[in-house]
């Protein structure tokens, strides 16, 4: 959003969609916190793939496209991980306690999906592009993708996010006092 300043017509003030102005001090911790909130919100949604939601309103069928919540969650987590790479590297010992085998597990998922898809492509080339086989190919291809996304979401929820949470708490990343607020 751009606002014109009445006293100086050539000067503009920019605001983002959250209505915070550009005069706010933007820090990496602030960006990480915003991304952590995005991960939390995305992870709180029902993990569905994209599609169309259909409902009847006054005897009329209304179709509303729905986003792929799994993809949104995974992308949000990947961005958080990228933002925290320096901290993840600096405190590798803390992270490794909670994330054992994460990279290998992600690679296994990718390899499994890739080999299943390669087999599917081989059979498609063998049988040609008959309409019935094209439909079957598309269904099987979608299932491979959905299975990959589901497994990756589960892996992120079980390993990546807990490791990041423990890391942030261990290093007191947001400079917070204890939950009791220091009352002793």
Phi, psi and omega in degrees: 000138179241130178245137176273132176276124185299322183284334179229092187299339181270357182260138180238149174242131182257140176229144177272182185294342178274004179066025174261133187278168182288353178280348176296140179282117182264120180240162178298324178296322177295319178294317179298317179298315178299319180291323176297320176297318178299317179297317181296315179295315180296322180288344180274348180278162174293130185277082179248153172282177180288161180176204180230128176266128181246136176209154180264129176230114180050054178061022177235132179281122178251127178249127181237123177295141178244142181285163175277096183295329178296315180296319179298315179298311182298317179295320178297316179294319178299319179294318178299316180299318178297316180298328184265005182309315179300319179290322179298320178289318183294326184243044184304323182297315179297316182295315183300330177301324188255347188241017184317125174075009184301308181301317180295320179296318178296318179296319178299317178301314181297314180298316179299311179298319180296317181290322177297318180293321178298318177297319179296317178296321178300314181292328178295316179295326181291316186266351177083191187252046175294143184307317181294324180286326177300316178297315178298317178301312181299318179296314180293321178298316178297321180295320178300313180297315180297317179299317178300312181297316180300313180296320181292320176300314179300316179298316179296318181291324184274331186240306189293305184294319175299320179298318178294319178299314178296320178299309182299321178291316182300318183264004181049054188304322183263014177053046180264151173278175182296168182298334180280351178076021177081012178279119179217000000 
